[in-house]
Amino acid sequence: MKKEKFIVYVVDDDEDDLEILSEAFEASGCSSEIKCFTSGHELLHLMKLRKVEMPDIIIMDHYLSIQDETDMPGIIRSEKKNDNITLVVYSSSLSPVRIEQLLQKGVDLCRRKGNSMEGLKVDVEAFCEAIKNKQQTITE
């Protein structure tokens, strides 16, 4: 069985986290392309100008704020063309209340960052599974 490969965008202001997650995706074999962004504003600007290919998944830290404390998930979900993108919030601290708020804004999955390489592998597998689930839901 051929393993699917996805276009992955990661948005985090911590460059070490970007590098570690990119390496984990490369090792998993489930990504065809990985792009990293240090700001949500940069990603949204490039998506609006169509300077980047639409990703299968956007993984972001929940502390990212674009303008006027508006969250990225709400901005992304406000455009119909982004409905097929799996949105994931991946952060070191997520309260149950915040998770519920993010899910209501259209986030597909919330995960706490693991603190081991094994945990990171499990997270990447969960991200790839979330993409498959989203795509299956859309085709039904």
TORTIZA-625670 format. One record per residue: residue in one letter; x, y, z of N, C-alpha, C in turn. Coordinates in steps of 0.05 Angstrom, whole numbers, padded with zeros to 5 digits, always signed. Each point is the difference from the previous one (the first is absolute). Layout:
residues N
AXYZXYZXYZ
...
END
This chain:
residues 140
M+00017-00023+00000-00017+00023+00000+00018+00025+00000
K-00006+00018-00018+00015+00025-00003-00007+00020+00022
K+00020+00011+00013-00005+00019+00021-00005+00028-00012
E-00021+00013+00010-00007+00027-00011+00020+00020+00011
K+00005+00021-00017+00018+00021+00007-00015+00026-00001
F+00005+00018+00019-00016+00024+00003+00018+00025+00000
I-00013+00022-00007+00013+00026+00002-00005+00011+00028
V+00022+00006+00014-00002+00007+00028+00012+00028+00004
Y-00016+00017+00013+00010+00027+00008+00000+00001+00031
V+00022+00010+00010+00003+00002+00029+00006+00029+00007
V-00016+00011+00019+00003+00028+00008+00006+00001+00030
D+00024+00010+00006+00008+00002+00028+00022+00021+00001
D+00000+00016+00021+00020+00020+00003+00027-00011+00012
D+00000-00025+00007+00024-00013+00011+00012-00016-00023
E+00023+00009-00009+00013-00013-00023+00010-00028+00006
D+00007-00005+00026+00008-00027+00007-00024-00020-00002
D-00023+00009+00008-00025-00016-00003-00006-00006-00029
L+00004+00020-00017-00005-00003-00029+00019-00022-00011
E+00025+00002+00008+00020-00019-00010-00006-00029+00009
I-00006-00002+00026-00005-00027+00011-00025-00013-00013
L-00021+00016-00003-00024-00011-00012+00004-00007-00030
S+00015+00017-00014+00006-00006-00028+00015-00026-00003
E+00020-00004+00018+00016-00025-00001-00018-00024+00006
A-00018+00003+00018-00018-00022+00007-00018-00007-00024
F-00010+00020-00014-00017-00005-00024+00017-00013-00021
E+00024+00009-00005+00018-00012-00020+00005-00029+00007
A+00005-00006+00025+00005-00028+00009-00025-00017-00003
S-00024+00012+00002-00025-00016-00001-00006-00009-00028
G+00009+00015-00020-00006-00007-00027-00028+00007-00009
C-00015+00015+00016-00027+00007-00008-00003+00028-00012
S+00023+00013-00005-00002+00027-00011+00016+00001-00026
S-00012+00014-00020+00014+00005-00025+00014+00027+00000
E-00010+00018+00017+00011+00027+00002-00006+00010+00028
I+00020+00013+00012-00003+00012+00026+00010+00029-00002
K-00017+00019+00007+00008+00028+00000-00004+00010+00028
C+00020+00016+00009-00001+00011+00027-00003+00030-00001
F-00016+00011+00018-00004+00029+00002+00003+00008+00029
T+00012+00023+00005+00004+00009+00027-00022+00020+00008
S-00018+00006-00019-00022+00017+00007-00025-00008-00016
G-00023+00002+00013-00025-00005-00013-00006+00020-00022
H+00009+00025+00005-00005+00021-00019+00014-00007-00027
E+00024-00009+00001+00015-00008-00024-00015-00022-00015
L-00008-00020+00013-00015-00022-00013-00026+00010-00012
L-00016+00015+00015-00025+00009-00011+00004+00018-00024
H+00020+00017+00001+00006+00018-00023+00007-00016-00025
L+00017-00020+00003+00007-00017-00023-00023-00016-00011
M-00017-00010+00019-00024-00015-00009-00019+00019-00015
K-00004+00024+00010-00018+00019-00013+00010+00007-00028
L+00026+00003-00003+00012+00006-00027+00003-00024-00017
R-00007-00023+00011+00003-00026-00014+00029-00005-00008
K+00019+00008+00017+00029-00003-00005+00009-00027+00010
V-00017-00014+00015+00006-00027+00010-00023-00018-00008
E+00007-00026-00003-00020-00020-00006-00017-00004+00025
M-00026-00006-00004-00017-00005+00023+00009-00025+00015
P+00004+00002+00026+00010-00023+00015-00023-00019+00006
D+00008-00025+00008-00019-00019+00010-00005+00005+00030
I+00021+00011+00013-00002+00005+00029+00016+00025+00007
I-00010+00015+00019+00015+00022+00013+00001-00006+00029
I+00024-00002+00010+00005-00006+00029+00010+00026+00012
M-00013+00010+00021+00008+00026+00011+00000+00000+00030
D+00017+00017+00011+00000+00004+00029-00025+00017+00007
H-00013-00005+00022-00025+00015+00006+00006+00028+00010
Y+00024+00007+00005+00006+00027+00008+00003+00020-00023
L-00002-00011-00024+00003+00018-00024-00025+00018-00002
S+00005+00025-00003-00021+00019-00004+00007+00018-00023
I-00019+00006-00017+00006+00015-00024-00003+00030+00005
Q-00024+00008+00006-00006+00029+00004-00024+00002+00019
D+00000+00020+00016-00023+00005+00018-00007-00025+00015
E+00020-00016+00007-00004-00025+00015-00019-00020-00013
T-00003+00002-00026-00016-00019-00015+00017-00025-00005
D-00012-00023+00005+00015-00025-00003+00002-00009-00029
M+00022-00012-00007+00004-00011-00027-00022-00019-00009
P-00009-00019+00017-00021-00018-00010-00025+00014-00011
G-00008+00020+00014-00024+00015-00008+00004+00014-00027
I+00024+00010-00005+00007+00014-00025+00000-00021-00022
I+00014-00022+00004+00002-00021-00020-00028-00011-00007
R-00016-00006+00020-00026-00012-00005-00020+00020-00011
S+00006+00025+00001-00019+00020-00011-00001-00001-00031
E+00018-00014-00012+00000-00002-00030-00006-00028-00008
K-00021-00003-00016-00010-00026-00009+00022-00017-00013
K+00018+00013-00015+00021-00015-00014+00019-00016+00019
N-00001+00007+00026+00017-00013+00020-00014-00022+00015
D-00024-00007-00008-00016-00021+00014+00014-00027+00000
N+00015-00006-00021+00013-00026-00002+00026-00003+00016
I+00010+00022+00011+00025+00000+00015-00006-00010+00029
T+00016-00019+00008-00001-00010+00028+00015+00020+00017
L-00013+00011+00020+00012+00019+00019+00006-00014+00026
V+00025+00003+00009+00009-00012+00025+00013+00021+00017
V-00007+00001+00025+00014+00017+00019+00017-00019+00017
Y+00026+00006+00000+00020-00016+00013+00016+00018+00019
S-00005-00004+00026+00012+00019+00019+00008-00015+00025
S+00018+00013+00015+00010-00012+00025-00021+00002+00022
S-00018+00019-00002-00020+00003+00021-00027+00006-00013
L-00019-00017+00004-00027+00003-00010-00020-00007+00022
S-00015+00019+00009-00020-00006+00020-00025-00012-00013
P-00016-00015+00014-00024-00011-00011-00019+00022-00011
V-00001+00022+00013-00017+00022-00009+00011+00011-00027
R+00026+00003-00002+00012+00010-00025-00004-00020-00022
I+00002-00025+00005-00004-00021-00020-00028+00002-00011
E-00020+00003+00018-00028+00002-00009-00004+00025-00018
Q+00013+00022+00008-00002+00025-00016+00012-00004-00028
L+00022-00013-00001+00014-00005-00026-00016-00019-00018
L-00012-00020+00012-00017-00019-00015-00024+00015-00012
Q-00011+00018+00016-00023+00015-00010+00008+00019-00023
K+00025+00008-00001+00009+00018-00021+00008-00015-00025
G-00003-00027+00000+00006-00015-00024+00026-00016+00001
V+00013-00001+00022+00025-00016+00003-00009-00029+00000
D+00015-00017-00015-00007-00028-00002+00012-00017+00023
L+00023+00009+00010+00014-00016+00020+00017+00018+00017
C+00000-00005+00026+00017+00015+00019+00017-00021+00014
R+00026+00005+00001+00019-00019+00013+00020+00016+00016
R+00007-00011+00023+00022+00011+00016+00026-00011-00011
K+00020+00018-00002+00026-00008-00010+00012-00021+00019
G+00010-00021-00012+00014-00021+00015+00027+00009+00008
N+00012-00014+00019+00027+00008+00009+00020-00022-00005
S-00007-00018-00019+00020-00021-00007-00003-00005-00030
M+00020-00012-00012+00000-00007-00028-00023-00020-00006
E-00004-00018+00018-00022-00020-00004-00027+00014+00001
G-00003+00019+00018-00025+00016+00001-00005+00016-00026
L+00022+00010-00011-00001+00016-00024-00009-00018-00024
K+00010-00024-00001-00008-00019-00021-00030-00006+00002
V-00010-00004+00025-00029-00005+00004-00016+00024-00009
D+00010+00025+00006-00014+00024-00009-00001+00002-00030
V+00022-00005-00014+00000+00001-00029-00019-00020-00012
E-00001-00024+00011-00019-00020-00009-00029+00010+00003
A-00005+00013+00023-00027+00011+00005-00007+00022-00020
F+00020+00016-00007-00004+00021-00020-00007-00012-00027
C+00014-00020-00009-00005-00012-00026-00027-00014+00000
E-00007-00012+00023-00026-00013+00002-00023+00021-00001
A+00005+00023+00012-00020+00022+00000-00005+00009-00029
I+00021+00002-00016-00002+00008-00028-00018-00021-00015
K+00006-00025+00004-00015-00021-00014-00030+00001+00009
N-00005+00004+00025-00027+00002+00010-00015+00024-00012
K+00014+00022-00002-00012+00025-00011-00007-00005-00030
Q+00019-00012-00014-00005-00005-00029-00022-00020-00004
Q-00002-00020+00017-00021-00020-00002-00027+00013+00005
T-00002+00018+00020-00024+00013+00007-00010+00018-00023
I+00019+00013-00014-00007+00018-00022-00010-00015-00024
T+00011-00024-00005-00009-00016-00023-00026-00015+00004
E-00009-00002+00025-00025-00015+00005-00024+00017-00006
END
